[in-house]
Amino acid sequence: MLYALPAYEEDPAKINATAFSEFLENSVIGLLKLTGWNLMGEESLKNKIGENVTLYSFNVPESKLKPDGKDYIVAFWPIDSKNVIVLRSNLDDTTNKQIIETLEVESTRC
């Protein structure tokens, strides 16, 4: 799943998408750890425009809701001054890396 989250108010210049992305990343990663997801690894990659993106690998422990457990990938990065991409995936590492390194998105909101 890819989510494009708008991070703007009436005056978009007031929002720093990089700071919002970092806040979102820290909050979500912290929440996943608190709920028992096991962080298996982190890898730093470059996105399409050369910015660093951290790819987090998690293992979700078995539970009543997920009896088989699962492995998930999570990553966050801003694409412009108003939008942040959130990647949540259970695809293979090669595909996830390719998405981060090649995804090109253009915002049409002004």
N, C-alpha and C positions, 0 to 999 in steps of 0.2 A: 504494500500500500504506500502510496505517496500522498502526502498532505501538503497543500500550499496554504500556509496560515498568514492572513493579512495582519500586519502589525502596525496599524496606523490609526491616528485620530483625525480630528478636523484639520490639523496642521501636521502633515506627515514629517516635516522637518524636526518635530519634537521627538520622534521615535528613532532610536538607533537599532536597526535590524540586527546588527551583529551582537549588540548587548542583549537584545530580546532572544536571539537564538541561543546564546550562552546561558541565559537564565532558564529557558525552556529545557535545554540539554541537561543542565545540572539538576533541575527539579525532577525531570522524568527519570534520569539515570538513578538518582537518589531514591525515588519512590520504588523503582523496580528492585533495587537492592533491599529496601526495607520490607518488601512483600515476599522476599525469599528467592528472587531470581538470582542465579549464580552468574557473576561476570566471568566469562571464560577468556576474554581477551579484548584488547583495544589495538586498532591499527590506524595510523595516520595516512591519509591519501590526499591527493590534490583534486579538486573539482575542475569543471570545464574551464573556469576562469583563473585557475591556479591558486585558489585559496585552500587552506588546510581543512579537512573534514575528518573527524574521528569516527571510525566504524567500530561499534561496540558489539561484541558477540555474547549472548546470554543463553543459558540453559534454564528453562522453566522446570522446576521440580514437579514430579508427579503429584496430582491432587485429585479430589473428587471431580473437579471441573475438567481437568486435563490428565486423565489416567495414564497416558503414555509419555507425558512430559514432552517438551519441544525445544528446539534450538531456534533462536530469533536473532536477527541483526537489527540494530537501531542506529540511525545517524541523523544529524541535524546540520543545516547550513543555510545562511541567508542567500537569497538570489538577487536582491536589490534592496533599496532603502526601506521597502515596505512589506516584503514577503520573506517567509522562512519555509524551507522544505524540510519535512520530516519523513524519513524512510523507515518503514517497519517491514521486515521481510523474513521469510524463512526459505528463501532461495539459496543456491550454493554461493560460496565466497566469490568465485569468478564473476558471476552475474551481478552480485551486489556491488563489487568494485567497479565493474563496467558502467553500471547505472550512475554511480557517484562521479566517475571520471568523465563521462560523456553527456550527462543530462544537460540540456540547454533549454531554459525556460525564459520567456519574456513576459514581463508584467505589462498589462494594458491599462492598469489603473493609474490615474494621475494624482 
